[in-house]
């Protein structure tokens, strides 16, 4: 059980980065589409997603075997990209620069999902809500950029 908690805690790395980047006032001032969720939704959604990411990685790690390290390295890469998006969008106040980061993140999440599913199908399934949310976030990011150029 302790190793599961370590994997989950590690998944919260991007949240730690996001917590130090001031964002609330900036996001509130941006023009957003009607389909943009209220700001309070993001915290609970990301919390659930980070838990799922951690559990998925734990499932893959517990499976072990040859080829596990490169698969888990994909996870590290997508968490780094996840952490990079917040400083670009909020810290640099660059909704126009953030789509490049989120596109790379999306591709990384796809690769991680496929690799996890090949090792542990349940792990791949756990990443599908993350992929859906990143897809939604990419569309939202692009629309916010369009509205606030």
N, C-alpha and C positions, 0 to 999 in steps of 0.2 A: 504494500500500500504506500509505503514511503516513496518508492521510486515513481509511482504514478503521480504523486503530489509534486515531485521534482519536475517531471515532464510538463505538468500543467503550469507550474510556476514559471518555467522557462518560456512557455508560450506567451506569457504576459509581458515579455520584454518590450515589444512595440508599445504597449500601453504605458510603460514607464517612460519611454521617450516622449510619447504624446502628452503625458502629464506635466512635463516641464516646458512645453511650448504653449505660450498664451494663445487661446483660440476663441474663447466664448464671445467676446465683444466683436472681433473681426467677423466671425461667421454670422452673427446676428445682423450685421450691417450689409451683408451681401444680398443681392437680388437672387432669389431662389425660385425654382418652379413650384407650382401648386402641389406636385407629387413628392416634394422634398419632405422627409419626416421631420417632426419637431426635434430640436437639439437633444432633448432628454432621452430620445430613443437610442442614440448611438452607444451610450455607456452599457445599458443592459444587453444590447445585441452583441457588441464586441466581447463582453464578458462571457456570454454563452459560446461564442465562436472560439475564443481563446481556450476555453475548457475543452471543447471538441477537438481543437488542434492538438492540445496536450495529450488527450486520451488517444487520439489517432497515432501520434508519435510513439507513445508508450506501447501500444499494440504492436507496432512494427518493431520496436526495440526488443520487446519481450519475445517476439518470434525469432529474432536473431538470425544467425546463419550468414553464409557468404552473400555479399552484396548489400548487407544492411547499412553499412556506413555511408556509401554513396547516396542511398535513398534518404537517409536522415540528413545528409548534407543538403539535399534539395530543400528540406524543411527549413534549415538554417538560412539558406538563401532567400526563401520567400518571407521569412520573418524579418530579415534585414531590409528587404524592399518595403515590407509593410511599415516598418519603423521609419523608413526614409520619407514616406509620403507626407506624414504630418509636418515635419519641418519645412518641406518644400511648399505645401499648400498654405499652411498657417504661419510658420516662422518667416518664410520669405514672402508671404502673401502673394503667392504665385499660382493662382488657379490655372494659368496657362502652362506652367512648367510641370505641374503635378500629373497631367495625363500621360506623360512619358514614363513616369515612375509607376503609375497604376497599370499601364499597359504591360510593363515588365513584370509587375506583381501578378497580374492576371495570368500571364504565360507561365510564371513560376508556380502558381497555385494549380494550374492545369497539370503541369509536369509532376508536381508533388502528389496530386490526387491520383493520377494514373500509376505512378510508381508505388504509392501506398496500397492501392487496390490490387496490384499484382502480387504484393507480399501478404497482405491481409485485407480481404474484401471489405470487412467492417471498417477498417481504417480509411479506405477510400470513400466509403459512404459518409463517414463522419466529416469529411472535408467538403462534401457537396454544398451544404449551406454556406460555407465560407466562400466557395466559388460563386454561388449565386449572389451573395452580398457584395463581393468585390466587383462583380459584373454590374450590379445596381449602382454601386459607388462610382464606378467609371462613368456610367451614363450621367449620373448626377454631377460629377466633377466637370464633365464636358459642357453640360447645360449651364452650370454656374459660370464657367469661363466665358461662354458665349454671351451671357447676360451682363457680365461685369468687365468687359474689355476696356 
